[in-house]
Amino acid sequence: MIYGVISDDMNEFHPGMQAAKEKGIRGSLQEANLFKEEIRELSRELHLPTWDKTSIACLSSRIAYGGVYYKRKADKGGKSRKIFEISANPSGTC
């Protein structure tokens, strides 16, 4: 797994940052003090096909922080079943 935190993220609230810190997970791009525009430039220089790809947020940022999320998965019979649930402090922010 790659933890993709970058230097731009350090002035923003990301609930997972504290968990990563507690678990000793390192973010190599942030440790190298790289910012989004520098990463794009390095990617372009390396001819990576994604160097100019539009930034997209991860799925978890689409769920209000502190809300309840139910993931449903259809079984072979077409019925949905709840497979996990997340609930936290209902602050309403992501």
MOPAC internal coordinates of N, CA, C and O (Angstrom, degrees):
PM7 1SCF
backbone

  N    0.0000 0     0.00 0     0.00 0    0    0    0
  C    1.4346 1     0.00 0     0.00 0    1    0    0
  C    1.5283 1   107.60 1     0.00 0    2    1    0
  O    1.2310 1   121.03 1   -34.71 1    3    2    1
  N    1.3235 1   115.63 1   145.29 1    3    2    1
  C    1.4594 1   121.38 1   177.87 1    5    3    2
  C    1.5185 1   108.31 1  -115.76 1    6    5    3
  O    1.2310 1   120.61 1   -49.86 1    7    6    5
  N    1.3217 1   116.44 1   130.14 1    7    6    5
  C    1.4538 1   122.30 1   176.74 1    9    7    6
  C    1.5197 1   106.05 1   -95.15 1   10    9    7
  O    1.2310 1   120.21 1   -70.18 1   11   10    9
  N    1.3146 1   117.21 1   109.82 1   11   10    9
  C    1.4570 1   122.13 1  -170.36 1   13   11   10
  C    1.5105 1   116.25 1   -91.77 1   14   13   11
  O    1.2310 1   119.63 1  -152.92 1   15   14   13
  N    1.3205 1   118.32 1    27.08 1   15   14   13
  C    1.4627 1   119.76 1   177.94 1   17   15   14
  C    1.5375 1   109.13 1   -64.66 1   18   17   15
  O    1.2310 1   121.13 1   -40.46 1   19   18   17
  N    1.3408 1   115.44 1   139.54 1   19   18   17
  C    1.4636 1   120.75 1   178.85 1   21   19   18
  C    1.5177 1   108.89 1  -125.82 1   22   21   19
  O    1.2310 1   120.23 1    -9.08 1   23   22   21
  N    1.3062 1   117.16 1   170.92 1   23   22   21
  C    1.4650 1   120.93 1  -176.21 1   25   23   22
  C    1.5214 1   112.81 1   -60.41 1   26   25   23
  O    1.2310 1   119.66 1   148.21 1   27   26   25
  N    1.3368 1   118.25 1   -31.79 1   27   26   25
  C    1.4685 1   120.87 1   176.76 1   29   27   26
  C    1.5298 1   111.60 1   -59.04 1   30   29   27
  O    1.2310 1   120.60 1   149.96 1   31   30   29
  N    1.3162 1   116.46 1   -30.04 1   31   30   29
  C    1.4642 1   121.28 1  -175.63 1   33   31   30
  C    1.5241 1   113.63 1   -74.10 1   34   33   31
  O    1.2310 1   119.95 1   164.73 1   35   34   33
  N    1.3023 1   117.70 1   -15.27 1   35   34   33
  C    1.4609 1   120.52 1  -171.23 1   37   35   34
  C    1.5305 1   113.40 1   -68.57 1   38   37   35
  O    1.2310 1   119.60 1   159.68 1   39   38   37
  N    1.3205 1   118.37 1   -20.32 1   39   38   37
  C    1.4665 1   121.24 1   179.12 1   41   39   38
  C    1.5230 1   112.45 1  -101.48 1   42   41   39
  O    1.2310 1   120.60 1  -165.93 1   43   42   41
  N    1.3217 1   116.47 1    14.07 1   43   42   41
  C    1.4610 1   121.85 1  -179.70 1   45   43   42
  C    1.5185 1   109.67 1  -121.11 1   46   45   43
  O    1.2310 1   121.19 1   -19.61 1   47   46   45
  N    1.3321 1   115.33 1   160.39 1   47   46   45
  C    1.4570 1   119.94 1   177.53 1   49   47   46
  C    1.5191 1   109.31 1   -91.16 1   50   49   47
  O    1.2310 1   120.77 1   -59.00 1   51   50   49
  N    1.3089 1   116.13 1   121.00 1   51   50   49
  C    1.4575 1   123.59 1   175.18 1   53   51   50
  C    1.5280 1   106.36 1  -132.12 1   54   53   51
  O    1.2310 1   119.72 1   -68.89 1   55   54   53
  N    1.3265 1   118.14 1   111.11 1   55   54   53
  C    1.4719 1   120.43 1  -176.48 1   57   55   54
  C    1.5199 1   114.19 1   -53.59 1   58   57   55
  O    1.2310 1   119.52 1   148.69 1   59   58   57
  N    1.3160 1   118.52 1   -31.31 1   59   58   57
  C    1.4533 1   121.11 1  -177.28 1   61   59   58
  C    1.5192 1   114.40 1   -74.51 1   62   61   59
  O    1.2310 1   119.75 1   164.39 1   63   62   61
  N    1.3159 1   118.09 1   -15.61 1   63   62   61
  C    1.4694 1   120.24 1  -178.11 1   65   63   62
  C    1.5280 1   111.76 1   -63.06 1   66   65   63
  O    1.2310 1   120.28 1   138.54 1   67   66   65
  N    1.3172 1   117.07 1   -41.46 1   67   66   65
  C    1.4640 1   120.20 1   179.42 1   69   67   66
  C    1.5268 1   110.25 1   -65.43 1   70   69   67
  O    1.2310 1   120.62 1   138.13 1   71   70   69
  N    1.3219 1   116.42 1   -41.87 1   71   70   69
  C    1.4682 1   120.00 1   178.86 1   73   71   70
  C    1.5206 1   110.55 1   -63.19 1   74   73   71
  O    1.2310 1   120.28 1   137.94 1   75   74   73
  N    1.3267 1   117.07 1   -42.06 1   75   74   73
  C    1.4660 1   120.61 1   178.69 1   77   75   74
  C    1.5275 1   110.22 1   -62.08 1   78   77   75
  O    1.2310 1   120.71 1   137.21 1   79   78   77
  N    1.3164 1   116.25 1   -42.79 1   79   78   77
  C    1.4681 1   120.60 1   179.33 1   81   79   78
  C    1.5313 1   110.82 1   -62.08 1   82   81   79
  O    1.2310 1   120.84 1   134.87 1   83   82   81
  N    1.3259 1   116.00 1   -45.13 1   83   82   81
  C    1.4656 1   120.80 1  -179.69 1   85   83   82
  C    1.5252 1   111.91 1   -62.51 1   86   85   83
  O    1.2310 1   120.10 1   147.31 1   87   86   85
  N    1.3128 1   117.41 1   -32.69 1   87   86   85
  C    1.4593 1   121.57 1  -178.67 1   89   87   86
  C    1.5278 1   112.92 1   -91.09 1   90   89   87
  O    1.2310 1   120.46 1  -179.51 1   91   90   89
  N    1.3272 1   116.73 1     0.49 1   91   90   89
  C    1.4583 1   120.01 1   178.23 1   93   91   90
  C    1.5188 1   113.75 1    73.92 1   94   93   91
  O    1.2310 1   120.61 1  -156.99 1   95   94   93
  N    1.3265 1   116.44 1    23.01 1   95   94   93
  C    1.4669 1   120.51 1   179.74 1   97   95   94
  C    1.5233 1   108.41 1   -81.33 1   98   97   95
  O    1.2310 1   121.23 1   -48.45 1   99   98   97
  N    1.3208 1   115.24 1   131.55 1   99   98   97
  C    1.4603 1   120.95 1  -176.41 1  101   99   98
  C    1.5218 1   111.18 1  -103.63 1  102  101   99
  O    1.2310 1   121.09 1   -34.91 1  103  102  101
  N    1.3199 1   115.51 1   145.09 1  103  102  101
  C    1.4601 1   122.34 1   175.95 1  105  103  102
  C    1.5238 1   108.84 1  -109.21 1  106  105  103
  O    1.2310 1   120.42 1   -79.46 1  107  106  105
  N    1.3220 1   116.81 1   100.54 1  107  106  105
  C    1.4703 1   120.24 1  -172.85 1  109  107  106
  C    1.5303 1   113.15 1   -63.14 1  110  109  107
  O    1.2310 1   119.54 1   145.11 1  111  110  109
  N    1.3121 1   118.47 1   -34.89 1  111  110  109
  C    1.4663 1   119.64 1   179.12 1  113  111  110
  C    1.5254 1   111.05 1   -67.58 1  114  113  111
  O    1.2310 1   120.40 1   140.33 1  115  114  113
  N    1.3094 1   116.84 1   -39.67 1  115  114  113
  C    1.4689 1   120.67 1   177.53 1  117  115  114
  C    1.5261 1   110.29 1   -70.14 1  118  117  115
  O    1.2310 1   120.12 1   140.04 1  119  118  117
  N    1.3235 1   117.37 1   -39.96 1  119  118  117
  C    1.4663 1   120.50 1   178.41 1  121  119  118
  C    1.5185 1   111.22 1   -61.96 1  122  121  119
  O    1.2310 1   120.52 1   149.20 1  123  122  121
  N    1.3374 1   116.61 1   -30.80 1  123  122  121
  C    1.4668 1   121.01 1   177.43 1  125  123  122
  C    1.5287 1   110.84 1   -83.61 1  126  125  123
  O    1.2310 1   120.53 1  -176.46 1  127  126  125
  N    1.3338 1   116.60 1     3.54 1  127  126  125
  C    1.4652 1   123.70 1   179.15 1  129  127  126
  C    1.5289 1   111.70 1    58.66 1  130  129  127
  O    1.2310 1   120.80 1  -139.86 1  131  130  129
  N    1.3405 1   116.07 1    40.14 1  131  130  129
  C    1.4589 1   120.96 1   179.93 1  133  131  130
  C    1.5259 1   110.68 1   -93.42 1  134  133  131
  O    1.2310 1   121.53 1   -43.31 1  135  134  133
  N    1.3342 1   114.68 1   136.69 1  135  134  133
  C    1.4487 1   122.79 1   177.68 1  137  135  134
  C    1.5261 1   108.56 1  -105.44 1  138  137  135
  O    1.2310 1   120.82 1   -16.56 1  139  138  137
  N    1.3379 1   116.05 1   163.44 1  139  138  137
  C    1.4614 1   121.88 1  -174.18 1  141  139  138
  C    1.5276 1   112.82 1   -51.98 1  142  141  139
  O    1.2310 1   119.91 1   132.44 1  143  142  141
  N    1.3220 1   117.78 1   -47.56 1  143  142  141
  C    1.4673 1   119.86 1  -178.07 1  145  143  142
  C    1.5307 1   112.09 1   -65.84 1  146  145  143
  O    1.2310 1   120.30 1   145.19 1  147  146  145
  N    1.3315 1   117.04 1   -34.81 1  147  146  145
  C    1.4729 1   120.03 1   176.57 1  149  147  146
  C    1.5257 1   110.92 1   -67.95 1  150  149  147
  O    1.2310 1   120.51 1   141.37 1  151  150  149
  N    1.3110 1   116.63 1   -38.63 1  151  150  149
  C    1.4660 1   121.07 1   178.80 1  153  151  150
  C    1.5283 1   109.72 1   -65.29 1  154  153  151
  O    1.2310 1   120.65 1   138.59 1  155  154  153
  N    1.3310 1   116.36 1   -41.41 1  155  154  153
  C    1.4678 1   119.98 1   176.33 1  157  155  154
  C    1.5311 1   111.15 1   -60.62 1  158  157  155
  O    1.2310 1   120.38 1   135.51 1  159  158  157
  N    1.3246 1   116.87 1   -44.49 1  159  158  157
  C    1.4651 1   120.68 1  -179.01 1  161  159  158
  C    1.5315 1   111.14 1   -64.55 1  162  161  159
  O    1.2310 1   120.37 1   135.35 1  163  162  161
  N    1.3133 1   116.90 1   -44.65 1  163  162  161
  C    1.4656 1   120.11 1   177.62 1  165  163  162
  C    1.5261 1   110.81 1   -62.29 1  166  165  163
  O    1.2310 1   120.64 1   139.20 1  167  166  165
  N    1.3248 1   116.38 1   -40.80 1  167  166  165
  C    1.4625 1   120.92 1   178.23 1  169  167  166
  C    1.5218 1   111.01 1   -62.34 1  170  169  167
  O    1.2310 1   120.80 1   138.94 1  171  170  169
  N    1.3359 1   116.08 1   -41.06 1  171  170  169
  C    1.4639 1   120.17 1   178.52 1  173  171  170
  C    1.5199 1   110.31 1   -63.99 1  174  173  171
  O    1.2310 1   120.40 1   135.18 1  175  174  173
  N    1.3295 1   116.84 1   -44.82 1  175  174  173
  C    1.4693 1   121.34 1   179.55 1  177  175  174
  C    1.5273 1   111.75 1   -61.40 1  178  177  175
  O    1.2310 1   120.56 1   149.03 1  179  178  177
  N    1.3301 1   116.53 1   -30.97 1  179  178  177
  C    1.4701 1   121.45 1   178.99 1  181  179  178
  C    1.5296 1   112.20 1   -87.77 1  182  181  179
  O    1.2310 1   120.81 1  -176.37 1  183  182  181
  N    1.3191 1   116.06 1     3.63 1  183  182  181
  C    1.4700 1   122.62 1   178.69 1  185  183  182
  C    1.5280 1   112.92 1    60.28 1  186  185  183
  O    1.2310 1   120.88 1  -145.53 1  187  186  185
  N    1.3217 1   115.93 1    34.47 1  187  186  185
  C    1.4564 1   119.35 1   176.68 1  189  187  186
  C    1.5246 1   108.55 1   -75.31 1  190  189  187
  O    1.2310 1   119.69 1   -44.63 1  191  190  189
  N    1.3195 1   118.19 1   135.37 1  191  190  189
  C    1.4638 1   120.53 1  -176.25 1  193  191  190
  C    1.5267 1   114.05 1   -66.72 1  194  193  191
  O    1.2310 1   120.02 1   166.24 1  195  194  193
  N    1.2991 1   117.57 1   -13.76 1  195  194  193
  C    1.4679 1   121.23 1  -177.62 1  197  195  194
  C    1.5217 1   113.31 1  -100.14 1  198  197  195
  O    1.2310 1   119.79 1  -171.16 1  199  198  197
  N    1.3247 1   118.00 1     8.84 1  199  198  197
  C    1.4627 1   119.97 1  -173.31 1  201  199  198
  C    1.5184 1   113.10 1   -57.68 1  202  201  199
  O    1.2310 1   119.63 1   148.32 1  203  202  201
  N    1.3399 1   118.31 1   -31.68 1  203  202  201
  C    1.4657 1   120.19 1  -178.44 1  205  203  202
  C    1.5309 1   112.63 1  -112.63 1  206  205  203
  O    1.2310 1   120.80 1  -161.59 1  207  206  205
  N    1.3201 1   116.07 1    18.41 1  207  206  205
  C    1.4628 1   120.55 1   179.59 1  209  207  206
  C    1.5282 1   109.33 1   -67.04 1  210  209  207
  O    1.2310 1   121.13 1   -41.24 1  211  210  209
  N    1.3096 1   115.45 1   138.76 1  211  210  209
  C    1.4555 1   120.98 1   178.95 1  213  211  210
  C    1.5227 1   110.10 1   -62.51 1  214  213  211
  O    1.2310 1   120.72 1   -41.64 1  215  214  213
  N    1.3121 1   116.23 1   138.36 1  215  214  213
  C    1.4599 1   120.64 1   177.43 1  217  215  214
  C    1.5173 1   109.16 1   -66.55 1  218  217  215
  O    1.2310 1   121.20 1   -39.78 1  219  218  217
  N    1.3150 1   115.31 1   140.22 1  219  218  217
  C    1.4581 1   120.37 1   175.88 1  221  219  218
  C    1.5209 1   108.42 1  -131.61 1  222  221  219
  O    1.2310 1   121.57 1   -32.61 1  223  222  221
  N    1.3157 1   114.60 1   147.39 1  223  222  221
  C    1.4568 1   119.66 1   178.75 1  225  223  222
  C    1.5254 1   109.78 1   -83.39 1  226  225  223
  O    1.2310 1   120.85 1   -27.95 1  227  226  225
  N    1.3042 1   115.98 1   152.05 1  227  226  225
  C    1.4587 1   119.49 1   177.47 1  229  227  226
  C    1.5288 1   109.21 1   -73.64 1  230  229  227
  O    1.2310 1   120.98 1   -18.05 1  231  230  229
  N    1.3101 1   115.74 1   161.95 1  231  230  229
  C    1.4553 1   121.23 1  -178.03 1  233  231  230
  C    1.5260 1   111.98 1   -55.19 1  234  233  231
  O    1.2310 1   120.01 1   141.61 1  235  234  233
  N    1.3089 1   117.59 1   -38.39 1  235  234  233
  C    1.4653 1   119.20 1  -175.73 1  237  235  234
  C    1.5220 1   112.45 1   -63.63 1  238  237  235
  O    1.2310 1   119.58 1   155.79 1  239  238  237
  N    1.3298 1   118.41 1   -24.21 1  239  238  237
  C    1.4624 1   119.71 1   178.66 1  241  239  238
  C    1.5212 1   112.03 1   -74.87 1  242  241  239
  O    1.2310 1   120.18 1   169.79 1  243  242  241
  N    1.3205 1   117.26 1   -10.21 1  243  242  241
  C    1.4638 1   121.81 1   177.72 1  245  243  242
  C    1.5244 1   111.62 1   -85.91 1  246  245  243
  O    1.2310 1   120.23 1   172.20 1  247  246  245
  N    1.3195 1   117.16 1    -7.80 1  247  246  245
  C    1.4555 1   122.33 1  -178.23 1  249  247  246
  C    1.5151 1   107.85 1  -106.72 1  250  249  247
  O    1.2310 1   120.30 1   -53.96 1  251  250  249
  N    1.3175 1   117.04 1   126.04 1  251  250  249
  C    1.4668 1   120.88 1  -179.26 1  253  251  250
  C    1.5225 1   109.65 1   -57.14 1  254  253  251
  O    1.2310 1   120.59 1   -50.78 1  255  254  253
  N    1.3251 1   116.48 1   129.22 1  255  254  253
  C    1.4582 1   121.60 1   179.13 1  257  255  254
  C    1.5163 1   108.99 1   -60.06 1  258  257  255
  O    1.2310 1   120.98 1   -51.39 1  259  258  257
  N    1.2973 1   115.73 1   128.61 1  259  258  257
  C    1.4445 1   120.59 1   179.64 1  261  259  258
  C    1.5167 1   113.43 1    90.83 1  262  261  259
  O    1.2310 1   120.34 1   176.66 1  263  262  261
  N    1.3104 1   116.96 1    -3.34 1  263  262  261
  C    1.4528 1   119.79 1   178.87 1  265  263  262
  C    1.5088 1   110.82 1   -83.04 1  266  265  263
  O    1.2310 1   121.18 1     4.41 1  267  266  265
  N    1.2981 1   115.34 1  -175.59 1  267  266  265
  C    1.4562 1   121.48 1   177.01 1  269  267  266
  C    1.5181 1   106.83 1  -111.02 1  270  269  267
  O    1.2310 1   120.78 1   -45.30 1  271  270  269
  N    1.3043 1   116.11 1   134.70 1  271  270  269
  C    1.4562 1   121.56 1  -178.43 1  273  271  270
  C    1.5116 1   108.58 1  -125.76 1  274  273  271
  O    1.2310 1   120.90 1   -49.66 1  275  274  273
  N    1.3020 1   115.88 1   130.34 1  275  274  273
  C    1.4534 1   121.01 1   176.38 1  277  275  274
  C    1.5183 1   107.96 1  -115.50 1  278  277  275
  O    1.2310 1   120.13 1   -54.69 1  279  278  277
  N    1.2885 1   117.35 1   125.31 1  279  278  277
  C    1.4526 1   120.96 1   174.86 1  281  279  278
  C    1.5184 1   107.16 1   -99.12 1  282  281  279
  O    1.2310 1   121.41 1   -50.21 1  283  282  281
  N    1.3038 1   114.91 1   129.79 1  283  282  281
  C    1.4480 1   119.34 1  -179.84 1  285  283  282
  C    1.5177 1   109.52 1  -115.36 1  286  285  283
  O    1.2310 1   121.17 1   -37.26 1  287  286  285
  N    1.3173 1   115.37 1   142.74 1  287  286  285
  C    1.4475 1   121.08 1   179.54 1  289  287  286
  C    1.5176 1   108.41 1  -129.90 1  290  289  287
  O    1.2310 1   121.11 1   -50.56 1  291  290  289
  N    1.3089 1   115.48 1   129.44 1  291  290  289
  C    1.4650 1   119.43 1   179.66 1  293  291  290
  C    1.5154 1   109.62 1   -76.46 1  294  293  291
  O    1.2310 1   121.04 1   -44.84 1  295  294  293
  N    1.3108 1   115.62 1   135.16 1  295  294  293
  C    1.4624 1   118.60 1   174.82 1  297  295  294
  C    1.5283 1   108.76 1   -91.12 1  298  297  295
  O    1.2310 1   120.20 1     2.37 1  299  298  297
  N    1.3093 1   117.22 1  -177.63 1  299  298  297
  C    1.4686 1   120.84 1  -176.14 1  301  299  298
  C    1.5284 1   112.49 1   -62.24 1  302  301  299
  O    1.2310 1   120.15 1   153.66 1  303  302  301
  N    1.3027 1   117.32 1   -26.34 1  303  302  301
  C    1.4606 1   120.51 1   179.59 1  305  303  302
  C    1.5185 1   113.18 1   -84.04 1  306  305  303
  O    1.2310 1   120.41 1  -179.41 1  307  306  305
  N    1.3346 1   116.82 1     0.59 1  307  306  305
  C    1.4543 1   120.39 1   178.24 1  309  307  306
  C    1.5223 1   114.32 1    87.82 1  310  309  307
  O    1.2310 1   120.64 1   177.73 1  311  310  309
  N    1.3227 1   116.39 1    -2.27 1  311  310  309
  C    1.4530 1   119.60 1   178.26 1  313  311  310
  C    1.5272 1   109.11 1   -82.81 1  314  313  311
  O    1.2310 1   120.75 1   -30.17 1  315  314  313
  N    1.3170 1   116.16 1   149.83 1  315  314  313
  C    1.4612 1   120.35 1   177.10 1  317  315  314
  C    1.5161 1   109.01 1   -97.48 1  318  317  315
  O    1.2310 1   121.15 1   -31.80 1  319  318  317
  N    1.2881 1   115.40 1   148.20 1  319  318  317
  C    1.4580 1   120.15 1   175.50 1  321  319  318
  C    1.5199 1   108.93 1  -136.97 1  322  321  319
  O    1.2310 1   120.60 1   -36.73 1  323  322  321
  N    1.3151 1   116.46 1   143.27 1  323  322  321
  C    1.4564 1   121.56 1   178.70 1  325  323  322
  C    1.5159 1   108.29 1   -75.61 1  326  325  323
  O    1.2310 1   120.04 1   -51.85 1  327  326  325
  N    1.3507 1   117.52 1   128.15 1  327  326  325
  C    1.4569 1   118.38 1  -179.59 1  329  327  326
  C    1.5316 1   113.30 1  -111.23 1  330  329  327
  O    1.2310 1   119.60 1   160.63 1  331  330  329
  N    1.3143 1   118.37 1   -19.37 1  331  330  329
  C    1.4567 1   118.58 1   169.82 1  333  331  330
  C    1.5142 1   110.85 1  -162.81 1  334  333  331
  O    1.2310 1   120.60 1   -13.49 1  335  334  333
  N    1.3098 1   116.45 1   166.51 1  335  334  333
  C    1.4460 1   122.93 1  -176.97 1  337  335  334
  C    1.5166 1   108.70 1  -143.45 1  338  337  335
  O    1.2310 1   120.53 1   -39.39 1  339  338  337
  N    1.3140 1   116.58 1   140.61 1  339  338  337
  C    1.4581 1   121.80 1   177.56 1  341  339  338
  C    1.5140 1   107.20 1  -125.90 1  342  341  339
  O    1.2310 1   119.97 1   -46.34 1  343  342  341
  N    1.3089 1   117.66 1   133.66 1  343  342  341
  C    1.4507 1   121.35 1   176.99 1  345  343  342
  C    1.5204 1   108.46 1  -143.69 1  346  345  343
  O    1.2310 1   120.37 1   -39.26 1  347  346  345
  N    1.3316 1   116.90 1   140.74 1  347  346  345
  C    1.4601 1   120.81 1  -179.42 1  349  347  346
  C    1.5238 1   109.16 1  -149.83 1  350  349  347
  O    1.2310 1   120.44 1    18.80 1  351  350  349
  N    1.3181 1   116.76 1  -161.20 1  351  350  349
  C    1.4569 1   123.49 1   179.52 1  353  351  350
  C    1.5305 1   110.53 1   -62.16 1  354  353  351
  O    1.2310 1   119.06 1   -60.19 1  355  354  353
  N    1.3439 1   119.39 1   119.81 1  355  354  353
  C    1.4606 1   121.17 1  -175.93 1  357  355  354
  C    1.5312 1   113.64 1   -76.44 1  358  357  355
  O    1.2310 1   119.89 1  -108.21 1  359  358  357
  N    1.3133 1   117.81 1    71.79 1  359  358  357
  C    1.4679 1   120.73 1   179.67 1  361  359  358
  C    1.5203 1   111.64 1   -87.82 1  362  361  359
  O    1.2310 1   120.19 1   159.01 1  363  362  361
  N    1.3492 1   117.24 1   -20.99 1  363  362  361
  C    1.4568 1   121.21 1   179.07 1  365  363  362
  C    1.5079 1   114.49 1    79.87 1  366  365  363
  O    1.2310 1   119.51 1  -172.98 1  367  366  365
  N    1.3274 1   118.53 1     7.02 1  367  366  365
  C    1.4696 1   120.83 1   178.36 1  369  367  366
  C    1.5110 1   109.84 1  -113.82 1  370  369  367
  O    1.2310 1   120.84 1   -22.26 1  371  370  369
  N    1.3103 1   115.99 1   157.74 1  371  370  369
  C    1.4507 1   119.69 1  -178.99 1  373  371  370
  C    1.5097 1   109.92 1  -104.46 1  374  373  371
  O    1.2310 1   120.10 1   180.00 1  375  374  373

